[in-house]
Amino acid sequence: MTVIGLTGGIASGKSTLSAFARDRGAHVIDADLLGHRAYEPGTACFNAVVSEFGRDIVANDGSIDRRALSGKVFAEGSSLKRLTDIVWPAIKEMAQTEIANVKRSEPDRTVVLEAAVLLEAGWQDFVDEVWVAVVDVETAITRTMKRDGLDREAVQSRIDAQLSNEARIAAADVVFDNSGTEADLLAEVARKFEEIETRSAA
């Protein structure tokens, strides 16, 4: 089994790559979805977040009010780390459990963990390869403005809050430059999957 950690910045093509991997037969784990599960009422993570940030972040239906939580987290700089110190380990545990389950049931299957915060959270320690999708900043801004209907300043602030392309590339085993067409990107990732499949067959 090969476990790939897939990461990249905004509009870099992570979703396109993970969709391709799924179509290719890989087991794809979406860290964002695990993050939603981590916040479910009754979980240890839910209880820890409420204990840390207060009962006023709980909505009438018993779930965490993401807007209220965000308001508290971004009101002061240290709060984001307090939140990620709770949530990231919970996501990591769920991801590792899912990987272990796949390894037991389908030991020859490739697993892809798609996680925007893979490097920030230190999750590269339990994957075999780190795949990074990158795109130049101007292209990322243009794509995100068109996709999300945001103005340039809003997109730039998101990019500024992320790791730089240079930092991601420095940590990568494989880099995909998505500044060209989607066809170019998919051709490149197809070649990488062929390499993995060849190694597995050998």
Beta strands, then each sheet from edge to edge (+ up, - down):
strand 1: 3-8
strand 2: 27-30
strand 3: 111-114
strand 4: 129-134
strand 5: 174-177
sheet 1: 2+ 3+ 1+ 4+ 5+
end
